[in-house]
Amino acid sequence: MFRPLAAALMLASPVVAAAQVPPPPPPPIDGTLLEVSAAGRVARVPDVATIRAGVVTQAASANEALAANATRMSGVLAALKGAGVAPRDLQSAAVQLQPQYRYGENVPPVITGYQATNSVSVRLRDIARGGRVLDALVGAGANQIDGPTLSIDQPDAALDEARTQAIATARARAELYARAAGLRVARIVSITESGDGYVPAPPPIVMMARIQSDRPETQIAPGEQDVSVTVQVRFLLR
């Protein structure tokens, strides 16, 4: 009556034993291993600017502060649309309503009014027009502006160029070590990448320039940003 169960256990036991066998060790490497770290860096002119524009209003009541803020923010959004900013490049950043207090000595604080804040994140795909957009925002009632933050819209090509440069540098360095040791580079064993991405750039320069109508116009100087990649390459020398 118990023989089928015993037979089943006997058949299953080799499978369990086989699963517990550790994998074989890797074959020994015939040669000398050399690990080289190298960086590749390329410069690109930023082609996207992101600014944060907002409206801050104050009033005696919360409703009045919000209503005044909504009116002025509508003008700001209309100015952005008139400047050619697409809806996909506009995103609400923050909406806040805070009471304002008057503080006195040995008395509880008293609410004197309310402050409403509404800000929007604006993505500019033409940095050359960024100054005009900033001026249009201020003219439409924006009284809070942060930025611009400059970036590269499509960094993949620059990253690939930096990778190619890093591998070439690592190869040249390995050849140097091999010659100094009386060996030669046989092959690459492994490559590990640690992407540095964008090297922090200095803050953009925002300048005021005079145009023919003698009205100051804001200008943005994009400069350049570095895109860098670091690789660790292991070579086999013989």
Buried (B, 14 or more C-beta within 10 A) or exposed (E): EEEEEEEEEEEEEEEEEEEEEEEEEEEEEEBBEBEBBBBBBBEBEBBBBBBBBBBBBBBEEBEBBBBBBBEBBEBBBEBBEEBEBEEEBBEEBEBEBEEBEEEEEEEEEEEEBBBBBBBBBBBBBEBEBBBBBBBBBBEBBBEEBEBBBBBBEEBEEBBBBBBEBBBEBBBEBBBEBBEEEEBEBBEBBEEEBEEBEBEEBEEBEBEEEEEEEEEEBBBBEBBEBBBBBBBBBBBBBE
